[in-house]
Amino acid sequence: ALTRQQVHALQDGAELYAAVQDASDPEHLETCFSEEQLRALNNYRQMLSDKKQARIQSEFRKALEAAEKEEGLSRDVSTVWKLRVTSYKKREKSALLSIWRPSSDLPSLLTEGQRYRIYHL
């Protein structure tokens, strides 16, 4: 059990986290923390969570690469945009336009609700 002085002396997120993990009543101990201590503790918990997430993603990526090598799988992916195009004069006429491998500047050129003339489809 920590005394109040020892609790107030804790400032580092790792120390605070260890104290909470070792406490018999973690919730009560956290009520004794100042706002600054709680912020440090939450930042440390977030950092641990981020590290865990990164480790899981890395393991998943390694497992996926190993499976691809083992089975000879490779994934060749292409970007496809599917746009609903309607006639300006007769709005009931529409079609689905697929754009394969659009250029990187296309998103800045097309805006929903704008009129465009499209040739040679």
Contacts in CASP RR format, 6 or more apart in sequence:
PFRMAT RR
TARGET T0000
AUTHOR 0000-0000-0000
METHOD contacts of the structure
MODEL  1
ALTRQQVHALQDGAELYAAVQDASDPEHLETCFSEEQLRALNNYRQMLSD
KKQARIQSEFRKALEAAEKEEGLSRDVSTVWKLRVTSYKKREKSALLSIW
RPSSDLPSLLTEGQRYRIYHL
1 24 0 8 1.000
2 10 0 8 1.000
2 19 0 8 1.000
2 23 0 8 1.000
2 29 0 8 1.000
4 32 0 8 1.000
7 19 0 8 1.000
7 29 0 8 1.000
7 32 0 8 1.000
7 33 0 8 1.000
8 34 0 8 1.000
10 16 0 8 1.000
10 19 0 8 1.000
10 37 0 8 1.000
11 36 0 8 1.000
11 37 0 8 1.000
11 40 0 8 1.000
12 40 0 8 1.000
13 40 0 8 1.000
13 41 0 8 1.000
13 43 0 8 1.000
13 44 0 8 1.000
14 44 0 8 1.000
16 33 0 8 1.000
16 37 0 8 1.000
16 40 0 8 1.000
16 41 0 8 1.000
16 44 0 8 1.000
17 41 0 8 1.000
17 44 0 8 1.000
17 45 0 8 1.000
17 48 0 8 1.000
19 29 0 8 1.000
20 26 0 8 1.000
20 29 0 8 1.000
20 30 0 8 1.000
20 41 0 8 1.000
23 29 0 8 1.000
30 38 0 8 1.000
30 41 0 8 1.000
33 41 0 8 1.000
67 73 0 8 1.000
68 74 0 8 1.000
68 75 0 8 1.000
78 100 0 8 1.000
78 101 0 8 1.000
79 100 0 8 1.000
79 101 0 8 1.000
79 102 0 8 1.000
80 98 0 8 1.000
80 99 0 8 1.000
80 100 0 8 1.000
81 98 0 8 1.000
81 99 0 8 1.000
81 102 0 8 1.000
81 106 0 8 1.000
82 96 0 8 1.000
82 97 0 8 1.000
82 98 0 8 1.000
82 99 0 8 1.000
83 96 0 8 1.000
83 97 0 8 1.000
83 98 0 8 1.000
83 99 0 8 1.000
83 110 0 8 1.000
84 94 0 8 1.000
84 95 0 8 1.000
84 96 0 8 1.000
84 97 0 8 1.000
85 94 0 8 1.000
85 95 0 8 1.000
85 96 0 8 1.000
85 97 0 8 1.000
85 118 0 8 1.000
86 93 0 8 1.000
86 94 0 8 1.000
87 93 0 8 1.000
87 94 0 8 1.000
88 115 0 8 1.000
97 118 0 8 1.000
97 121 0 8 1.000
99 106 0 8 1.000
110 116 0 8 1.000
END
